[in-house]
Amino acid sequence: MSKVRIEAYVSVPPCTGMVFLNRMLDEINERYPDRVEVVIHRGVTPALEEQQFSAMPALVIGGLIRFIGVVPDRETLALALRKCGVIVSL
């Protein structure tokens, strides 16, 4: 089974919500290293400019834009991962 790529685009310095998002992504990466690949883009990067997001944070999961401008709660993030074939419990 190939890994599902999770790309997070977050601002620098991070707001409280983005700190929470970073913690959730770290937890997912630690618990499911064989299922996911987590990439975090911090601040204005070439990857951010390429995507042309109008707000942060933004989450791209499995190549699909799932969230822009909001930090998902644990249940919503777990559901998005399940839809991409990653069975997780957060």
NORJORA-V677915 format. One record per residue. N is the residue number from 0. RES is the residue in three letters. PHI is phi in degrees with one decimal (999 if undefined). PSI is psi in radians with two decimals (none if undefined). Layout:
n={N/N}
res={RES/RES}
phi={PHI/PHI}
psi={PSI/PSI}
//
This chain:
n={0/1/2/3/4/5/6/7/8/9/10/11/12/13/14/15/16/17/18/19/20/21/22/23/24/25/26/27/28/29/30/31/32/33/34/35/36/37/38/39/40/41/42/43/44/45/46/47/48/49/50/51/52/53/54/55/56/57/58/59/60/61/62/63/64/65/66/67/68/69/70/71/72/73/74/75/76/77/78/79/80/81/82/83/84/85/86/87/88/89}
res={MET/SER/LYS/VAL/ARG/ILE/GLU/ALA/TYR/VAL/SER/VAL/PRO/PRO/CYS/THR/GLY/MET/VAL/PHE/LEU/ASN/ARG/MET/LEU/ASP/GLU/ILE/ASN/GLU/ARG/TYR/PRO/ASP/ARG/VAL/GLU/VAL/VAL/ILE/HIS/ARG/GLY/VAL/THR/PRO/ALA/LEU/GLU/GLU/GLN/GLN/PHE/SER/ALA/MET/PRO/ALA/LEU/VAL/ILE/GLY/GLY/LEU/ILE/ARG/PHE/ILE/GLY/VAL/VAL/PRO/ASP/ARG/GLU/THR/LEU/ALA/LEU/ALA/LEU/ARG/LYS/CYS/GLY/VAL/ILE/VAL/SER/LEU}
phi={999/-81.5/-75.8/-91.1/-85.5/-114.1/-111.7/-114.3/-113.0/-127.1/-83.9/-128.0/-73.9/-77.0/-81.3/-58.1/-63.0/-72.0/-62.6/-61.6/-61.8/-58.5/-64.5/-62.6/-66.9/-61.7/-62.8/-61.6/-63.3/-71.9/-80.9/-131.7/-64.7/-84.9/-110.2/-130.6/-125.2/-100.5/-124.2/-113.8/-100.7/-106.1/75.6/-79.8/-127.1/-56.9/-64.3/-65.5/-62.7/-65.8/-73.9/59.8/-68.4/-93.6/-151.4/-127.1/-75.2/-133.9/-124.8/-112.8/-122.0/61.4/83.8/-112.0/-71.0/-106.0/-143.1/-137.6/81.4/-137.6/-98.3/-69.7/-77.8/-57.9/-64.2/-67.4/-65.6/-61.8/-63.6/-62.1/-67.7/-61.9/-64.3/-95.3/92.8/-102.0/-86.2/-131.3/-129.5/-109.3}
psi={2.28/2.71/2.57/2.22/2.25/2.04/2.20/2.34/1.98/2.71/2.81/2.14/2.71/2.55/3.07/-0.73/-0.68/-0.52/-0.77/-0.76/-0.78/-0.73/-0.74/-0.75/-0.66/-0.74/-0.78/-0.78/-0.67/-0.69/-0.49/0.91/-0.38/-0.17/-0.46/2.73/1.99/2.20/2.19/2.14/2.07/2.23/-2.87/1.99/2.86/-0.62/-0.69/-0.78/-0.62/-0.72/-0.49/0.73/2.50/-0.17/2.74/2.68/2.83/2.45/2.21/2.09/2.13/0.55/-0.04/2.37/2.09/-0.61/2.39/2.19/0.04/2.63/2.03/2.62/3.05/-0.79/-0.74/-0.71/-0.74/-0.71/-0.75/-0.69/-0.69/-0.67/-0.39/0.11/0.12/1.98/1.96/2.78/2.05/none}
//
